[in-house]
């Protein structure tokens, strides 16, 4: 399960839906899909909004590095790594 799917499922549950309930679509070709897929775009929007760590996130990263005896990598480097991690989630293939 990708992180986008995990977030979409959580949003689905939060809205009182059952993520694995099948939604039936009718038309030229009838098919069904799980309810959580209706929340995929919201999950992507939420992840995109997370790009660019906050000051509190940088401070937490500094503390985590210090607790491990690591040198401070600097906020620019932290932001690059954080944004790359978010982008990797967005690029995951289902």
C-alpha positions in Angstrom: 0.0 0.0 0.0 1.4 3.4 -1.0 1.3 6.3 1.4 -1.2 8.1 -0.8 -3.5 5.1 -0.5 -3.0 5.0 3.3 -3.9 8.7 3.6 -6.9 8.3 1.2 -8.1 5.4 3.3 -7.7 7.4 6.5 -9.7 10.3 5.0 -12.4 7.9 3.8 -12.7 6.4 7.3 -12.7 9.9 8.9 -15.7 10.8 6.7 -17.6 7.7 7.9 -17.0 5.6 4.8 -15.8 2.1 4.5 -12.6 2.2 2.4 -13.1 -1.2 0.8 -16.8 -0.7 0.0 -17.2 -1.0 -3.8 -18.6 2.0 -5.7 -20.4 0.9 -8.8 -20.1 3.1 -11.9 -22.5 2.6 -14.8 -22.0 3.8 -18.3 -20.7 2.3 -21.5 -18.5 0.1 -19.4 -19.7 -0.7 -15.9 -17.1 -1.2 -13.3 -16.6 -0.8 -9.6 -13.8 0.6 -7.4 -13.0 0.9 -3.7 -14.5 3.9 -1.9 -11.1 5.1 -0.7 -10.2 6.0 -4.3 -12.6 8.9 -4.1 -10.2 10.4 -1.6 -7.0 10.0 -3.6 -6.9 13.6 -4.9 -7.4 15.0 -1.4 -4.5 12.8 -0.2 -2.3 14.2 -2.9 -3.3 17.8 -2.1 -2.5 17.2 1.6 0.9 15.8 0.8 1.7 18.7 -1.6 0.8 21.1 1.2 3.4 19.5 3.4 6.3 20.4 1.2 8.6 22.9 2.9 9.2 21.9 6.5 8.2 24.4 9.2 10.6 25.9 11.7 9.3 23.4 14.4 10.2 20.5 12.0 13.7 21.9 11.5 14.2 22.2 15.3 12.9 18.6 15.8 15.4 17.4 13.1 18.2 19.3 14.8 17.3 17.7 18.1 17.1 14.2 16.6 20.6 14.7 15.0 22.0 16.0 18.3 20.4 13.0 20.2 22.2 10.7 17.8 25.5 12.5 18.1 25.3 13.7 14.5 26.4 17.1 13.3 23.8 19.6 12.3 23.2 19.3 8.6 21.6 22.8 8.2 18.0 23.8 7.4 18.6 23.9 3.7 19.8 20.4 3.5 16.9 19.2 5.8 14.4 20.9 3.5 15.9 19.3 0.4 15.8 15.9 2.1 12.2 16.4 3.4 10.9 17.6 0.1 12.5 14.7 -1.7 10.8 12.3 0.7 7.4 13.9 0.1 8.0 13.9 -3.7 9.0 10.2 -3.5 5.6 9.5 -1.9 3.8 11.4 -4.6 5.7 9.5 -7.3 4.9 6.1 -5.9 3.1 3.8 -8.3 0.0 2.1 -7.0 
